[in-house]
């Protein structure tokens, strides 16, 4: 049930235009301080995982690992997505509680 809840919330955040997907755009949002939470798929490449987690750690942005890229893409109504940045504090806090 929890899986459906975080996916629904991510879809809602997407419709509210409070998320961004894609590796380069996510890195820019982390650096600019606009990202409140990063969702990274467990099946991301080693390079992508290292790049995103290193950026998150250096800029103190929390991140969560989700099952796979297909779930992440499905939640926002797109194809497979490896990384998604949540750009709203409220959505990010609720997402963390659902993913813990």
Backbone as a printed PyTorch tensor [residue, N CA C, xyz], in Angstrom:
tensor([[[  0.8230,  -1.2120,   0.0000],
         [  0.0000,   0.0000,   0.0000],
         [  0.8530,   1.2570,   0.0000]],

        [[  1.9520,   1.2160,   0.7630],
         [  2.8380,   2.3820,   0.8430],
         [  3.3590,   2.7630,  -0.5430]],

        [[  3.6520,   1.7410,  -1.3670],
         [  4.1820,   2.0050,  -2.7070],
         [  3.2010,   2.8510,  -3.5010]],

        [[  1.9360,   2.4860,  -3.4720],
         [  0.9290,   3.2460,  -4.2010],
         [  0.8310,   4.6740,  -3.6830]],

        [[  0.9980,   4.8560,  -2.3650],
         [  0.8750,   6.1960,  -1.7850],
         [  1.9770,   7.1190,  -2.2570]],

        [[  3.2340,   6.6680,  -2.2150],
         [  4.3080,   7.5700,  -2.6580],
         [  4.2370,   7.8300,  -4.1540]],

        [[  3.8010,   6.8290,  -4.9100],
         [  3.6700,   7.0290,  -6.3600],
         [  2.5550,   8.0230,  -6.6610]],

        [[  1.4510,   7.9410,  -5.9270],
         [  0.3480,   8.8890,  -6.1070],
         [  0.7810,  10.2960,  -5.7470]],

        [[  1.5210,  10.4160,  -4.6420],
         [  2.0070,  11.7280,  -4.2160],
         [  2.9750,  12.3050,  -5.2390]],

        [[  3.8380,  11.4520,  -5.8010],
         [  4.7740,  11.9200,  -6.8250],
         [  4.0290,  12.3790,  -8.0740]],

        [[  2.9670,  11.6580,  -8.4320],
         [  2.1360,  12.0670,  -9.5610],
         [  1.4780,  13.4090,  -9.3110]],

        [[  1.0060,  13.6140,  -8.0890],
         [  0.3980,  14.8960,  -7.7120],
         [  1.4310,  16.0220,  -7.7840]],

        [[  2.6330,  15.7630,  -7.2740],
         [  3.7140,  16.7570,  -7.3390],
         [  4.0640,  17.0700,  -8.7900]],

        [[  4.0170,  16.0570,  -9.6450],
         [  4.2910,  16.2590, -11.0640],
         [  3.2480,  17.1800, -11.6890]],

        [[  1.9660,  16.9260, -11.3720],
         [  0.9010,  17.7750, -11.9270],
         [  0.9810,  19.2010, -11.3920]],

        [[  1.5490,  19.3470, -10.1890],
         [  1.7330,  20.6830,  -9.5960],
         [  3.0260,  21.3350, -10.0940]],

        [[  3.7310,  20.6500, -10.9780],
         [  5.0090,  21.1200, -11.5340],
         [  6.0470,  21.3820, -10.4430]],

        [[  6.1090,  20.4640,  -9.4740],
         [  7.0470,  20.5880,  -8.3630],
         [  8.1330,  19.5100,  -8.4050]],

        [[  8.2990,  18.8730,  -9.5710],
         [  9.3870,  17.9050,  -9.7130],
         [ 10.1130,  18.1420, -11.0290]],

        [[ 11.2970,  17.5910, -11.1100],
         [ 12.0620,  17.6120, -12.3590],
         [ 12.7310,  16.2530, -12.4840]],

        [[ 12.8340,  15.7280, -13.6920],
         [ 13.4670,  14.4180, -13.8590],
         [ 14.6310,  14.5270, -14.8310]],

        [[ 15.5330,  13.5970, -14.7330],
         [ 16.7170,  13.6030, -15.5820],
         [ 17.9560,  13.9570, -14.7790]],

        [[ 19.0560,  13.3110, -15.1220],
         [ 20.2860,  13.4410, -14.3370],
         [ 20.8370,  14.8630, -14.3260]],

        [[ 21.0230,  15.4640, -15.4860],
         [ 21.6490,  16.7930, -15.5470],
         [ 20.7730,  17.8680, -14.9010]],

        [[ 19.4760,  17.8400, -15.1820],
         [ 18.5670,  18.8240, -14.5850],
         [ 18.5270,  18.6770, -13.0760]],

        [[ 18.5600,  17.4390, -12.6010],
         [ 18.5500,  17.1910, -11.1590],
         [ 19.8060,  17.7400, -10.5010]],

        [[ 20.9630,  17.5140, -11.1140],
         [ 22.2280,  18.0280, -10.5700],
         [ 22.1660,  19.5540, -10.4760]],

        [[ 21.6250,  20.2130, -11.5020],
         [ 21.5020,  21.6820, -11.4770],
         [ 20.5980,  22.1470, -10.3350]],

        [[ 19.4980,  21.4290, -10.1070],
         [ 18.5780,  21.7980,  -9.0290],
         [ 19.2190,  21.5980,  -7.6640]],

        [[ 20.0280,  20.5470,  -7.5150],
         [ 20.7340,  20.3060,  -6.2550],
         [ 21.7070,  21.4540,  -5.9950]],

        [[ 22.4620,  21.8230,  -7.0270],
         [ 23.4650,  22.8750,  -6.8810],
         [ 22.8350,  24.2350,  -6.5960]],

        [[ 21.6660,  24.4830,  -7.1610],
         [ 21.0170,  25.7780,  -6.9570],
         [ 20.2560,  25.8430,  -5.6310]],

        [[ 20.1630,  24.7110,  -4.9290],
         [ 19.4890,  24.6850,  -3.6360],
         [ 17.9780,  24.5930,  -3.7230]],

        [[ 17.4460,  24.2510,  -4.8910],
         [ 15.9920,  24.1750,  -5.0700],
         [ 15.4260,  22.7840,  -4.8310]],

        [[ 16.2960,  21.7770,  -4.7860],
         [ 15.8390,  20.3970,  -4.5880],
         [ 15.7350,  20.0840,  -3.0990]],

        [[ 14.5940,  19.5390,  -2.6930],
         [ 14.3760,  19.1700,  -1.2860],
         [ 14.5210,  17.6750,  -1.0580]],

        [[ 14.3550,  16.8830,  -2.1170],
         [ 14.4700,  15.4290,  -2.0090],
         [ 14.7870,  14.8690,  -3.3830]],

        [[ 15.6610,  13.8730,  -3.4180],
         [ 16.0000,  13.2000,  -4.6700],
         [ 15.5310,  11.7590,  -4.5730]],

        [[ 14.8490,  11.3010,  -5.6040],
         [ 14.4390,   9.9000,  -5.7030],
         [ 15.2980,   9.2560,  -6.7890]],

        [[ 16.0430,   8.2310,  -6.4020],
         [ 16.9850,   7.5720,  -7.3010],
         [ 16.5750,   6.1070,  -7.4390]],

        [[ 16.5410,   5.6080,  -8.6700],
         [ 16.1280,   4.2120,  -8.8430],
         [ 17.2690,   3.2710,  -8.4650]],

        [[ 16.9090,   2.1330,  -7.9300],
         [ 17.9040,   1.1510,  -7.4920],
         [ 18.6710,   0.5710,  -8.6740]],

        [[ 18.0920,   0.6140,  -9.8730],
         [ 18.7590,   0.0520, -11.0460],
         [ 19.4820,   1.1070, -11.8860]],

        [[ 19.7960,   2.2430, -11.2830],
         [ 20.5810,   3.2710, -11.9810],
         [ 22.0070,   2.7670, -12.1600]],

        [[ 22.7040,   3.2850, -13.1650],
         [ 24.0890,   2.8640, -13.3870],
         [ 24.9690,   3.3000, -12.2190]],

        [[ 26.1000,   2.6610, -12.0830],
         [ 27.0230,   2.9770, -10.9840],
         [ 27.4870,   4.4310, -11.0650]],

        [[ 27.7560,   4.9060, -12.2860],
         [ 28.2060,   6.2970, -12.4620],
         [ 27.1320,   7.2890, -12.0310]],

        [[ 25.9080,   7.0630, -12.4660],
         [ 24.8000,   7.9510, -12.1150],
         [ 24.5590,   7.9330, -10.6140]],

        [[ 24.5490,   6.7550, -10.0220],
         [ 24.3320,   6.6310,  -8.5820],
         [ 25.3950,   7.4010,  -7.8120]],

        [[ 26.6560,   7.2410,  -8.2170],
         [ 27.7480,   7.9320,  -7.5270],
         [ 27.6240,   9.4430,  -7.6980]],

        [[ 27.3510,   9.8830,  -8.9200],
         [ 27.2530,  11.3210,  -9.1830],
         [ 26.1390,  11.9600,  -8.3520]],

        [[ 24.9660,  11.3570,  -8.3490],
         [ 23.8160,  11.9190,  -7.6310],
         [ 24.0280,  11.8580,  -6.1160]],

        [[ 24.4770,  10.7080,  -5.6010],
         [ 24.6590,  10.5950,  -4.1470],
         [ 25.7690,  11.5220,  -3.6460]],

        [[ 26.8360,  11.6750,  -4.4250],
         [ 27.9080,  12.6060,  -4.0350],
         [ 27.4010,  14.0400,  -3.9830]],

        [[ 26.6180,  14.4460,  -4.9890],
         [ 26.0460,  15.8040,  -5.0060],
         [ 25.1100,  15.9950,  -3.8120]],

        [[ 24.2640,  14.9940,  -3.5660],
         [ 23.3250,  15.0760,  -2.4410],
         [ 24.0700,  15.2240,  -1.1210]],

        [[ 25.1280,  14.4470,  -0.9420],
         [ 25.8890,  14.5110,   0.2980],
         [ 26.6080,  15.8470,   0.4640]],

        [[ 27.1920,  16.3620,  -0.6170],
         [ 27.9360,  17.6160,  -0.4830],
         [ 27.0130,  18.8240,  -0.3080]],

        [[ 25.8020,  18.7670,  -0.8830],
         [ 24.8500,  19.8790,  -0.7390],
         [ 23.8010,  19.6160,   0.3370]],

        [[ 23.9550,  18.5030,   1.0600],
         [ 23.0560,  18.1230,   2.1510],
         [ 21.5850,  18.0450,   1.7240]],

        [[ 21.3640,  17.3530,   0.6090],
         [ 20.0080,  17.1150,   0.1120],
         [ 19.6950,  15.6440,   0.3660]],

        [[ 18.5770,  15.3420,   1.0490],
         [ 18.2590,  13.9290,   1.2990],
         [ 17.8870,  13.1990,   0.0070]],

        [[ 18.1890,  11.9190,  -0.0270],
         [ 17.7860,  11.1150,  -1.1800],
         [ 17.2550,   9.7760,  -0.7140]],

        [[ 16.3810,   9.2120,  -1.5210],
         [ 15.7970,   7.9020,  -1.2340],
         [ 15.9490,   7.0300,  -2.4740]],

        [[ 16.1720,   5.7460,  -2.2230],
         [ 16.2800,   4.7730,  -3.3110],
         [ 14.9110,   4.1090,  -3.4890]],

        [[ 14.4210,   4.0840,  -4.7270],
         [ 13.1580,   3.4040,  -5.0220],
         [ 13.4500,   2.1530,  -5.8570]],

        [[ 12.4820,   1.2490,  -5.9510],
         [ 12.6930,  -0.0860,  -6.5180],
         [ 13.3390,  -0.0800,  -7.8950]],

        [[ 12.7180,   0.6020,  -8.8600],
         [ 13.2890,   0.5920, -10.2030],
         [ 12.8430,   1.8040, -11.0220]],

        [[ 13.4750,   1.9720, -12.1560],
         [ 13.2330,   3.1360, -13.0220],
         [ 11.8270,   3.1280, -13.6180]],

        [[ 11.2420,   1.9550, -13.7840],
         [  9.9100,   1.8780, -14.3850],
         [  8.8410,   2.4060, -13.4260]],

        [[  8.9680,   2.0960, -12.1280],
         [  8.0340,   2.6270, -11.1300],
         [  8.1290,   4.1530, -11.0630]],

        [[  9.3590,   4.6630, -11.0950],
         [  9.5740,   6.1030, -11.0160],
         [  8.9460,   6.8010, -12.2240]],

        [[  9.1450,   6.2470, -13.3980],
         [  8.5530,   6.8190, -14.6120],
         [  7.0350,   6.7110, -14.6080]],

        [[  6.5370,   5.5550, -14.1870],
         [  5.0900,   5.3210, -14.1450],
         [  4.4070,   6.3130, -13.2070]],

        [[  5.0570,   6.6330, -12.0990],
         [  4.4690,   7.5350, -11.1020],
         [  4.2450,   8.9330, -11.6670]],

        [[  5.1080,   9.3440, -12.6110],
         [  4.9620,  10.6890, -13.1880],
         [  4.4040,  10.6540, -14.6100]],

        [[  3.9410,   9.4770, -15.0220],
         [  3.2870,   9.3600, -16.3180],
         [  4.2260,   9.4620, -17.5000]],

        [[  5.4670,   9.0280, -17.3200],
         [  6.4420,   9.0480, -18.4080],
         [  7.0900,   7.6740, -18.5010]],

        [[  8.0450,   7.5560, -19.4590],
         [  8.7650,   6.3000, -19.5500],
         [  9.6930,   6.1750, -18.3450]],

        [[ 10.5350,   5.1740, -18.3940],
         [ 11.4630,   4.9160, -17.2880],
         [ 12.2760,   6.1570, -16.9390]],

        [[ 12.3310,   6.4840, -15.6650],
         [ 13.1150,   7.6190, -15.1650],
         [ 14.0590,   7.1120, -14.0830]],

        [[ 15.3230,   7.5160, -14.1380],
         [ 16.3150,   7.0440, -13.1800],
         [ 16.3600,   7.9360, -11.9570]],

        [[ 16.1920,   9.2470, -12.1560],
         [ 16.3000,  10.1750, -11.0330],
         [ 15.2510,  11.2830, -11.1430]],

        [[ 14.6510,  11.6170, -10.0050],
         [ 13.6390,  12.6740,  -9.9370],
         [ 13.9700,  13.5660,  -8.7400]],

        [[ 13.8930,  14.8810,  -8.9590],
         [ 14.0970,  15.8390,  -7.8600],
         [ 12.7540,  16.4400,  -7.4800]],

        [[ 12.4500,  16.4560,  -6.1750],
         [ 11.2300,  17.0780,  -5.6620],
         [ 11.5890,  18.5110,  -5.2650]],

        [[ 10.8800,  19.4930,  -5.8480],
         [ 11.2280,  20.8990,  -5.6860],
         [ 10.3400,  21.6380,  -4.6910]],

        [[  9.5970,  20.8900,  -3.8760],
         [  8.6980,  21.5100,  -2.9040],
         [  8.9190,  20.8530,  -1.5440]],

        [[  9.0820,  21.6710,  -0.5160],
         [  9.3900,  21.1720,   0.8230],
         [  8.2660,  20.2890,   1.3790]],

        [[  7.0220,  20.6990,   1.1970],
         [  5.8830,  19.9340,   1.6980],
         [  5.7880,  18.5560,   1.0710]],

        [[  5.8920,  18.5040,  -0.2580],
         [  5.8640,  17.2170,  -0.9580],
         [  7.0440,  16.3500,  -0.4990]],

        [[  8.2180,  16.9660,  -0.3510],
         [  9.4180,  16.2120,   0.0330],
         [  9.2610,  15.5880,   1.4200]],

        [[  8.7590,  16.3580,   2.3800],
         [  8.5900,  15.8280,   3.7480],
         [  7.6070,  14.6660,   3.7860]],

        [[  6.4900,  14.7990,   3.0790],
         [  5.4790,  13.7420,   3.0500],
         [  6.0430,  12.4980,   2.3460]],

        [[  6.7950,  12.7190,   1.2690],
         [  7.3920,  11.6140,   0.5120],
         [  8.3590,  10.8220,   1.3920]],

        [[  9.1640,  11.5200,   2.1980],
         [ 10.1030,  10.8550,   3.0950],
         [  9.3560,   9.9560,   4.0820]],

        [[  8.2490,  10.4500,   4.6320],
         [  7.4920,   9.6340,   5.5900],
         [  6.9060,   8.3990,   4.9070]],

        [[  6.4920,   8.5220,   3.6600],
         [  5.9130,   7.3820,   2.9480],
         [  6.9930,   6.3690,   2.5170]],

        [[  8.2070,   6.8400,   2.2610],
         [  9.2730,   5.9600,   1.8000],
         [ 10.0680,   5.3370,   2.9410]],

        [[  9.9000,   5.8210,   4.1630],
         [ 10.6270,   5.2300,   5.3030],
         [  9.9810,   3.9330,   5.7650]]])
